Amino acid sequence: MADEVCLTVNGVPHGFALPRETPLIYVLRNDLGLNGPKFGCGLGECGACTVLVDGIAARSCVTKLASVEGRAVTTLEGLGTLAAPHPVQAAFIAEQGAQCGYCLNGMIMTTLAFLKRNPSPTEAEAREALRYNLCRCGTHVEILRSVLRAARDMAAAETGDER
């Protein structure tokens, strides 16, 4: 039997008696029923499975359960609700930053981590931040607009400047 591994997912503590080398994405999708992170390449190359671990973007397909023990994991489901989406989610909706939507989880989670580090990015900086997240549908222009809008909207919300 495996040792119990404890972590917090979307603010809720969980314990799992699973092998410590289990990929985090399997736990999130299979054990917790969280379908935000998508299984894409399984190699950490495409970004579809991105989650935040203690606020830092991480590829859940190559992140082992043991490496998140005692840490806080946030998935797309932990950001906002349909009635009150997170500002990054709202920006992606407003700018139509998705076509098929498969990459959307990774784009949003990577954007959120990026904007925490750089709240006022240039277009070039936003491109660089997302360069390792793949979109096969070609909505790169809309995704970039979404990132820049999220930055503006989050800055406006911080200063109380309603647009």
Contacts in CASP RR format, 6 or more apart in sequence:
PFRMAT RR
TARGET T0000
AUTHOR 0000-0000-0000
METHOD contacts of the structure
MODEL  1
MADEVCLTVNGVPHGFALPRETPLIYVLRNDLGLNGPKFGCGLGECGACT
VLVDGIAARSCVTKLASVEGRAVTTLEGLGTLAAPHPVQAAFIAEQGAQC
GYCLNGMIMTTLAFLKRNPSPTEAEAREALRYNLCRCGTHVEILRSVLRA
ARDMAAAETGDER
1 17 0 8 1.000
2 17 0 8 1.000
2 18 0 8 1.000
2 19 0 8 1.000
2 20 0 8 1.000
3 17 0 8 1.000
3 20 0 8 1.000
4 15 0 8 1.000
4 16 0 8 1.000
4 17 0 8 1.000
5 15 0 8 1.000
5 16 0 8 1.000
5 17 0 8 1.000
5 18 0 8 1.000
5 20 0 8 1.000
5 65 0 8 1.000
5 66 0 8 1.000
5 68 0 8 1.000
5 69 0 8 1.000
6 13 0 8 1.000
6 14 0 8 1.000
6 15 0 8 1.000
6 16 0 8 1.000
6 69 0 8 1.000
6 70 0 8 1.000
7 13 0 8 1.000
7 14 0 8 1.000
7 15 0 8 1.000
7 16 0 8 1.000
7 65 0 8 1.000
7 68 0 8 1.000
7 69 0 8 1.000
7 70 0 8 1.000
7 71 0 8 1.000
7 72 0 8 1.000
7 73 0 8 1.000
8 14 0 8 1.000
8 70 0 8 1.000
8 71 0 8 1.000
8 72 0 8 1.000
8 73 0 8 1.000
9 28 0 8 1.000
9 32 0 8 1.000
9 34 0 8 1.000
9 73 0 8 1.000
9 74 0 8 1.000
9 75 0 8 1.000
10 34 0 8 1.000
10 73 0 8 1.000
10 74 0 8 1.000
10 75 0 8 1.000
10 77 0 8 1.000
10 78 0 8 1.000
11 72 0 8 1.000
11 74 0 8 1.000
11 78 0 8 1.000
14 32 0 8 1.000
16 22 0 8 1.000
16 27 0 8 1.000
16 31 0 8 1.000
16 65 0 8 1.000
18 27 0 8 1.000
18 31 0 8 1.000
18 65 0 8 1.000
19 65 0 8 1.000
20 64 0 8 1.000
20 65 0 8 1.000
20 66 0 8 1.000
21 64 0 8 1.000
21 65 0 8 1.000
21 66 0 8 1.000
22 64 0 8 1.000
22 65 0 8 1.000
23 60 0 8 1.000
23 61 0 8 1.000
23 62 0 8 1.000
23 63 0 8 1.000
23 64 0 8 1.000
23 65 0 8 1.000
24 51 0 8 1.000
24 58 0 8 1.000
24 60 0 8 1.000
24 61 0 8 1.000
24 63 0 8 1.000
24 64 0 8 1.000
24 65 0 8 1.000
24 67 0 8 1.000
24 68 0 8 1.000
24 73 0 8 1.000
25 37 0 8 1.000
25 39 0 8 1.000
25 42 0 8 1.000
25 49 0 8 1.000
25 60 0 8 1.000
25 61 0 8 1.000
25 63 0 8 1.000
27 65 0 8 1.000
28 34 0 8 1.000
28 37 0 8 1.000
28 51 0 8 1.000
28 60 0 8 1.000
28 73 0 8 1.000
28 75 0 8 1.000
29 35 0 8 1.000
29 37 0 8 1.000
29 39 0 8 1.000
34 75 0 8 1.000
34 76 0 8 1.000
34 77 0 8 1.000
36 75 0 8 1.000
36 76 0 8 1.000
36 77 0 8 1.000
36 105 0 8 1.000
37 48 0 8 1.000
37 49 0 8 1.000
37 50 0 8 1.000
37 51 0 8 1.000
37 60 0 8 1.000
37 75 0 8 1.000
37 76 0 8 1.000
37 105 0 8 1.000
37 106 0 8 1.000
38 48 0 8 1.000
38 49 0 8 1.000
38 102 0 8 1.000
38 103 0 8 1.000
38 105 0 8 1.000
38 106 0 8 1.000
39 48 0 8 1.000
39 49 0 8 1.000
39 61 0 8 1.000
40 46 0 8 1.000
40 47 0 8 1.000
40 48 0 8 1.000
40 49 0 8 1.000
40 61 0 8 1.000
40 102 0 8 1.000
41 47 0 8 1.000
41 48 0 8 1.000
41 61 0 8 1.000
42 49 0 8 1.000
42 61 0 8 1.000
42 62 0 8 1.000
43 61 0 8 1.000
43 62 0 8 1.000
44 59 0 8 1.000
44 61 0 8 1.000
44 62 0 8 1.000
45 132 0 8 1.000
45 134 0 8 1.000
46 103 0 8 1.000
46 133 0 8 1.000
46 134 0 8 1.000
47 59 0 8 1.000
47 103 0 8 1.000
47 106 0 8 1.000
47 110 0 8 1.000
47 132 0 8 1.000
47 133 0 8 1.000
47 134 0 8 1.000
48 102 0 8 1.000
48 103 0 8 1.000
48 105 0 8 1.000
48 106 0 8 1.000
48 134 0 8 1.000
49 59 0 8 1.000
49 60 0 8 1.000
49 61 0 8 1.000
49 105 0 8 1.000
49 106 0 8 1.000
50 57 0 8 1.000
50 58 0 8 1.000
50 59 0 8 1.000
50 60 0 8 1.000
50 105 0 8 1.000
50 106 0 8 1.000
50 109 0 8 1.000
50 110 0 8 1.000
50 133 0 8 1.000
51 57 0 8 1.000
51 58 0 8 1.000
51 60 0 8 1.000
51 63 0 8 1.000
51 73 0 8 1.000
51 74 0 8 1.000
51 75 0 8 1.000
51 109 0 8 1.000
52 58 0 8 1.000
52 73 0 8 1.000
52 74 0 8 1.000
52 109 0 8 1.000
52 112 0 8 1.000
52 113 0 8 1.000
53 63 0 8 1.000
53 68 0 8 1.000
53 71 0 8 1.000
53 72 0 8 1.000
53 73 0 8 1.000
54 71 0 8 1.000
54 72 0 8 1.000
55 72 0 8 1.000
55 74 0 8 1.000
55 113 0 8 1.000
55 116 0 8 1.000
56 113 0 8 1.000
57 109 0 8 1.000
57 110 0 8 1.000
57 112 0 8 1.000
57 113 0 8 1.000
57 114 0 8 1.000
74 109 0 8 1.000
75 105 0 8 1.000
75 109 0 8 1.000
76 89 0 8 1.000
76 105 0 8 1.000
76 108 0 8 1.000
76 109 0 8 1.000
79 85 0 8 1.000
79 86 0 8 1.000
79 88 0 8 1.000
79 89 0 8 1.000
79 108 0 8 1.000
79 112 0 8 1.000
80 86 0 8 1.000
80 89 0 8 1.000
85 93 0 8 1.000
86 112 0 8 1.000
87 150 0 8 1.000
87 153 0 8 1.000
87 154 0 8 1.000
87 157 0 8 1.000
88 108 0 8 1.000
88 111 0 8 1.000
88 112 0 8 1.000
88 115 0 8 1.000
88 146 0 8 1.000
88 150 0 8 1.000
88 154 0 8 1.000
89 108 0 8 1.000
90 150 0 8 1.000
90 153 0 8 1.000
91 146 0 8 1.000
91 147 0 8 1.000
91 149 0 8 1.000
91 150 0 8 1.000
91 153 0 8 1.000
92 98 0 8 1.000
92 104 0 8 1.000
92 107 0 8 1.000
92 108 0 8 1.000
92 143 0 8 1.000
92 146 0 8 1.000
92 150 0 8 1.000
94 146 0 8 1.000
94 149 0 8 1.000
95 142 0 8 1.000
95 145 0 8 1.000
95 146 0 8 1.000
95 149 0 8 1.000
96 139 0 8 1.000
96 142 0 8 1.000
97 104 0 8 1.000
97 107 0 8 1.000
97 139 0 8 1.000
97 142 0 8 1.000
97 143 0 8 1.000
97 145 0 8 1.000
97 146 0 8 1.000
98 104 0 8 1.000
98 107 0 8 1.000
98 139 0 8 1.000
98 142 0 8 1.000
98 143 0 8 1.000
99 135 0 8 1.000
99 137 0 8 1.000
99 138 0 8 1.000
99 139 0 8 1.000
100 136 0 8 1.000
100 137 0 8 1.000
101 137 0 8 1.000
102 136 0 8 1.000
103 133 0 8 1.000
103 134 0 8 1.000
103 135 0 8 1.000
103 136 0 8 1.000
103 137 0 8 1.000
106 133 0 8 1.000
107 130 0 8 1.000
107 133 0 8 1.000
107 135 0 8 1.000
107 143 0 8 1.000
107 146 0 8 1.000
110 129 0 8 1.000
110 130 0 8 1.000
110 133 0 8 1.000
111 129 0 8 1.000
111 130 0 8 1.000
111 146 0 8 1.000
111 147 0 8 1.000
111 150 0 8 1.000
114 121 0 8 1.000
114 126 0 8 1.000
114 129 0 8 1.000
114 130 0 8 1.000
114 147 0 8 1.000
115 121 0 8 1.000
115 147 0 8 1.000
115 150 0 8 1.000
115 151 0 8 1.000
115 154 0 8 1.000
118 125 0 8 1.000
118 129 0 8 1.000
119 151 0 8 1.000
119 154 0 8 1.000
119 155 0 8 1.000
120 151 0 8 1.000
120 155 0 8 1.000
121 129 0 8 1.000
121 147 0 8 1.000
121 148 0 8 1.000
121 151 0 8 1.000
123 144 0 8 1.000
123 148 0 8 1.000
126 144 0 8 1.000
126 147 0 8 1.000
126 148 0 8 1.000
126 151 0 8 1.000
127 144 0 8 1.000
129 147 0 8 1.000
130 143 0 8 1.000
130 144 0 8 1.000
130 147 0 8 1.000
135 143 0 8 1.000
152 163 0 8 1.000
153 163 0 8 1.000
156 162 0 8 1.000
156 163 0 8 1.000
END
